[in-house]
Amino acid sequence: MMKVLLINPSINFSKFGKFKNLLEPMPCIGIAYIAAMLEKHEHEVKIIDDFAFRTGIAGIMAIIADWRPDVVGLSCLTPSATRCEALSAAIRKHNPSIKIVWGNIHASYFARDILASGHADAIVHGEGEYTMSELIGAYGHGTPPEQVRGISLKVGNEIVRTDDRPLLMDLDELPYPAWHLFPVDRYGLLPFADIEKPILTMLSSRGCPFNCSFCGITYKKEGYRKRAVSKVVDEFEYLLDRFRVRQIGFVDAIFPLSKQHCRDFCHEMIKRGVNKKVIWTTETRVDIVDDEIAALLKEAGCRRLIFGIESGVEQLLKNVNKNYTLDDVRAGVESAHRAGLETIGLFMLGLPGETEELGIRTIEFAKGLPLDFAKFAILIPYPGTEIYDRLLKGGSWDRRDWDNFSTFNPNPEDLVYFPGQMTAKQLLTIQKKANREFYVRPSMIYRHLFEIRTIRPTDIFKGIYNLFS
């Protein structure tokens, strides 16, 4: 048996300015799945959610000194890469015998650099449940870790990537995420997605059959897999019984993916009566939602539906491979609204080819939809996305100031990307204009104060003050 400490690293909150109040910690479902698999193989697991507790490097090192793990695993996304490097350096200095393993998209993309710099002993590529379990087993038994599939590591002076691990096709064979190791009472989703707490998240599928150029999901068409709807509803019942959750948020790239998928799931929820015991939220595509599907989602307990709309300009949607039209957007949002579902529109400003005029068109399009919430983020070309690779190949862009890879960055000097037809200052001005014009409307304020009522009045007026400050 090995002692394994898994860490969800924090980020540099100061980079978010006044937006830092929007950064509510979300359940770390990827780490929770890995923890569950390690426990299944009888390893002792401890979790530090540095994002939730803001433990800090000194606090984490104190826990390491006290608990004395054999292995430390770091989940590394781009905005937390700098923190991961600092943590690894501190562990190397004070506890050099501990094995350090990094995983997640950023770690996989920069595996050679991370290993060459000595920040990690191994990098886990792709889905980590079985890979991490086998790697920990190899460390524990003293067998060569290079026999484990799905990792990169240093063998002598050479960096080696082992054979890829085949995708797990039956997702239902995985144990439920080990939420008992996490501070469940601290979690939310985002301010516009929180309705009732406690909240936990769920995955009903992995991969995505679409190909949006700003998305870093590793497994696209060939890697899309979904769980049996009966097993998903089983997990709903488990979370209700074990953790007394009041809201579940799906974190699939898209759920449900098709109309038939929606019908199968919703009918199972209604048949078991789970729809009357918990509310849930999900993100799906506008082009699968019609009046029938929207009504069924509502009856099955869905309270708030999230749409990745991205832009109000047809050409910009084509530029990022969205594969639907503005008419599809209008039809899907209006169907959800008619069914009584609350709706969230996710928009992305600064898409390739965008100008100041096109940004204003997106704002006007958003205001013309019956949306209850909108998020206007700035495009960030994250490593692992088609846009990132395209920019690197262009030869004039190569940013590695990872702390600044944030969709809400109030400082124009720190903005890592903006389309050539705009300046960084213009793009941030458009973002401010979008938030002001969408939310500071009498009809919107009234609806949030007297109809939706999931945001406290004091927070509403504080938000309005921040928008104009």
N, C-alpha and C positions, 0 to 999 in steps of 0.2 A: 504493500500500500504506500502511495506517495501523497505528500501534502502539496496541494496545488492552490495557489492564490491567483484568482482571476480579477483583473482590474479593468473597469470602464474609465479611461482617463478623462480628466477635465479638459477645458479649453481656456484660452485667454479671454475671459469675459469682458475685459476692458475694451476690447476691439469693437464691441457691439454698441457702445455708447448708451443712449436711452433705450435702445431695443433690448438690452440685456434682461429687462424685466419680463420679456416674452419667452425667455429660455427656461421653461419648466422641464425638469428631468423626466424623461420618458423611460418606460420599462426596457431593459436591455435584453431583448429576446434572444439574440444570437448567443450571448454569453450564457444565458439561462439554459439554452439547449445543450451547450457544451458541458456546463456544470452537471446537468442531469445525466448525461452519458458517462461522465467521470465517476459520479456517485454510483451509477449502475455497475461500474467495474471496480467498486469498493475503494476508490480513492477518497481521501478527505479533502473537501473543497471549502474554500472561504472566498467571499466576494467583497471587493471594495468598489462601491460606485462613487468614484471621485467627483463625477458631475453632479450627483445628488447632494453629497455632503460637503463638497469642496474641501476635501481632507487636506490637500496640499502635500508636497513631496516630503516634508518633515514628518507629517502625520502618518503617511504611508510607510515611511522607513521605520517609524516606531512600531507599527503593526507588524512589519516584517521581522524586526528584531525580537519581538515578543513571541510571534507564532512560528517563526523559523520554517518557512515553506521550502520544499525541494525545488519547485518550479514556480515561476511567475509568468502568467500569460497576460499580454496586453492587446486589447482590441483597438486597432489603430485606423481611424478615419483621418482624412487630410487635415481638418482643423485641429486635431489633437496630436498631430505628428511631433510637434515641438515638445509637448509635454511628455510624450512617450520617450523621446530621446533623453530628456532630462532625468526621467525615472530610471531608465536603463543605466545611465551614467552613475547615478547614486547607488543603485544596486551593485554594479560592478565594483565600485569603490569600497563599499562597506560589507558586502556579502558576496564575494567573488565565486563562491562554490554554487550559488543558485543558478539553475538553468533559466534562461529568458527566452520566451517564445512570443512572437508577434503574429497576429492574424488580422484579417479584414482587408478591404479593397486597397487601401493605400499601402499597407505592408506588402501585399502580394505584388503590386505594381512596381514597387521600388525594392524588391527583395535583395537584389545584388548589392545595391548601395548600403542598405541597412546591415547586411551581413559583413560587408567589407569594412564598415566603420566599427564593427564590434558591438553594435547595440543589441544584437540578438544572437542566440545560438541556433535558432531555427525559425523559419517563416512557414506558416500554414497557409496553403493556397485553397481557395474555394470553400466549400462547406466543411466545417471543421470537426463535427462530432466524432466520427470514427477516426479521422486522422489524428486529432489531439489525443484521443484515448490510446491509440497504438503508440504514439510518440512518448507519452508518459510511461506507458508500459515498457518501452525500450529503455528509457532512462532508468526505470526502477530495476530492471533485470540485467542491466549492463550490456544489452545487445546493441549492435550497430544501428544507430537511428537512420542511417542512409537506406535501410531496408524498408522504411515506412514510405508508402506512396503519398503523394500530394504535398511534399514539403521542399523547401530549399534550405541548404545548410552548408557549412564549411567543412570540407574533408581535407585535412592537411592545409595546404595553402590554396586549394581550389574550391570555388563555390559551385555546388552541384544542385541541380533541380532533379528530384526523383520523378518517376513516372506519375502522370496524373491519376488521381483516384476516380474510378467510374462514378457517375452520378448515382445517388441513392434514388431509386425509382419509386419505392414504396415509402412515402413520408410517414405513413401511419405506424411504421415499426419503431420510430423514435419515441423515447419517453417524453412525457410532458415536461415543459421547461421547469427548472428547479426554482420556482418563485419563492419557496420557503427560505431561501438564502438571501433574499433581496428586501429592501425597505419599501414594501408594497404601498404603505400609507403615504409615501412621499411622491408618488408618480402621478403624472397627468399625461396629456397628449400635447396639445397646444392650446392657448387660451380660447381659440375659436372652436376647438373640438371637445373641450371638457364640458361635460354636462352633469354627471353625478360621480362621486368618488365613494369607495376606491375603484380605480381603473387599472385594468391590465390589457395587454395586447395579445393577439393571436395571429398565427400564420396558417392559412388554409392551402397555400400553394407556394411554390418557389419558381424563380425564373419569370420570364415575360416573353410572349410571342411577338411583341412589337419592337421597334428599333429606334426609339427617340435618341437623337444624337447627343443630348445633354445628360443622358442617364448612364450610370456606371454599373447597372445590373449585369453580372457576369454571364448568366445563362439566358440566352434569348430563345428563339423558336425551338431549337432542338433540346433545350433544357427545361422547358416549362413542364411542371408536374403539379397535380393537385391532389389533395386528400379526399377521401370518401366523405360526402356530406354528413353521413351518420356519425363518423368519427369526430368531425368538427363540432357537431352538436353535443356529442359525449363530452368534449372538452369544455364547452359552455357549462354543462351541468357540473363538471368537476370544479371549475373556477367559482361557480356559485356556491357550492357546498364547502370547498376548502378555504376559500379566501373571502367569501361574502362580497364578491364584486358587484357593483351596481352598473358598471359600464364596461364594455369590451370594445377595443378598437382594432380592427383588422389592419395589419401592416403589410399585406400583400402589395405587390406593384399594382395589381388590379383585382378587385373582388366585388361582385362576381364578374367572371370574364365573359360570359355569354348569357343569353336569355334563358336557355335551358338549365345552365348551371344555377342561375338565380332561382328558377322555379323549384328545382330539386332541393336546394338548401332551405328556402323559405317554407316550403310545404313540410319539411322535417321539423323545423322550429315550431311551426304552428301545431302540428300533430302532437308534439310532446308538451306543448304549453310553455315552452321556454321563452317564447315571445312576450309573455306576460310577467316574466320574472326579472328581466334585465334588458337594458337598451344597448344598442351597438351602433358604431359608426364605421364607415368604410370609404375607400376611394375607388371609383370605377370610371369607365369611359362614358362620355356623353352619348355615343352612338349605340349603346345597348339599352338605354333607358327610354321607354315609351310609357304611355298611360298604364298599361297592364303591369309592366315590371315595377313602376314606381309605386303603384297601389299595393303590390305584393310585398315589396320591401317594407313599406309602412306597416302592413299587417304583421309582418314577421318580427317587428321590434326595432327596425332601423329608425333612428331618430334624425340623424344628420348625415347627409350624403356629400362627399367631397369629389369635385371634378377637377382634373388637371387640364385647364383650358389653355393656359400659357399666353395666348395673344388674341387680339381682336383684328388681326390682319391675316388674310388668307395666305399671302406669300410667305410671311414669317413662319406660319405653321408648316408650310411645305419645306422651308429651309431647315427645320429640325425634325422632319419625318413624322409629323403628328398623325397624318393619314385620316383626318376628318375635316369637315368644313365648318364654317361659322353657322350655317343653317343647322347642322347636326348639334352644335352647342346650344343654340336657341331652343331647339326641340327638346333636347334632353333636360335642360334646366327648367323649362316651362312644365314638362310632365312631372318632374319631381315637386315643383311648387304646387301644382294642382292637387297632387296627392297628399299634401300637408307635410312633406319632408322639409326639414331645414337644409339649406344648401350652402356650400362653401366653394368658392371659385379660386383656384390657384393660378396666378398669373406670373409670368416671367418677363422682366424688362431687360433690355440690352441683348436681345437675341441677334444672331448674325444678320446683318442687313438692316437693322432697325435704325431709324432716325428719330429726331425729336417729334416730328409730325406724326410718325407711325406710333410712337409711344402714347401720344395724346389720343389717337384713334382707339388704342387698347383701353384707355381709361373710359372713354365714352361708351365703348362696347360693354364694359363691365357694369357701368351705371345703368345701361339699358336692359340688363338681365334681372330677373327676380331672384337675385342672390341675397342671402342673409349675412354672409361674411365673404370677404375677399382678402387674399394675401398677395401682395405685390412684392415679389422677391427679385433680386438682381441676379442674372445668369452668372454662375461661377463655373468655369471649365475645369471640373474635377479630374484628376488623374484617373485613367481608366475609361474615360468617355471619348466618343468619336470627335467631339469638338476639341478636347485637349490635344489629342493626337494630331489633328489637323493644324492647330496653331503651332505646335512644335515643328511640324514639317515645313511650315511657312518660313521658319528661320528667324523671325523678328520678335518672337515672344517665348520666354522661358522663365516663368515666375516660380520661385520656391519659398516664398515668404508665407509658409503654411498658415500662420495665425490670421492672415488676411483673407483666407479663402472662406469668406462668409457672405451669405446672401443678404445680410443686413449689416452694412458697414458704413457708418456715417461720415467717414473721412475720405474725401476724393483722392488724396495722395496715396491711400492704401488700397484703392480699388484695383483688383488684379486684372480685370478685363472690362473693356467697353468697346462697342463696335466702332469702326473707323470713322463713321459718319457723325459721331457724337464725342463730346468730352466727358470725362468722369463727372465733372460738376453738373453738366446738363442731365446726365443719367440719374444722379441722386436727386436733382430737382424734380424730375419726372416722377420718381418714386414717392417723394413727399407729396406732390400734387395728387397722385393717385390715391393715397391714403386719406388725404383731406377731403377730396371731392367725393369719394365713395362713402365715407363714414359720417361726414358732417353734413348730413341732409336731415331735415326734420322728420321725414318718413322713416329713415333708418334709426334715428335716435329714439323715436316713439316705439318702434317695433322692439328694440332691445330693452327698453325700460318696462314696457307693459305687456309684451306678448312672449318673446323668447325668454327673457329674464334669467339667463344663465351667467351673465356678467354683472357684477355688482355695480349699482349706480355710481358709486364713488370712483370705480375703475373706469367707467365710461367717460366721466368728466375729466379724470386724470389723463386718459388717452387723448381726449380732445385738446387739453392744454398742451400736452407734449407735441401734438401735431402742429400746433401754431407757435410753439416756443422757438 
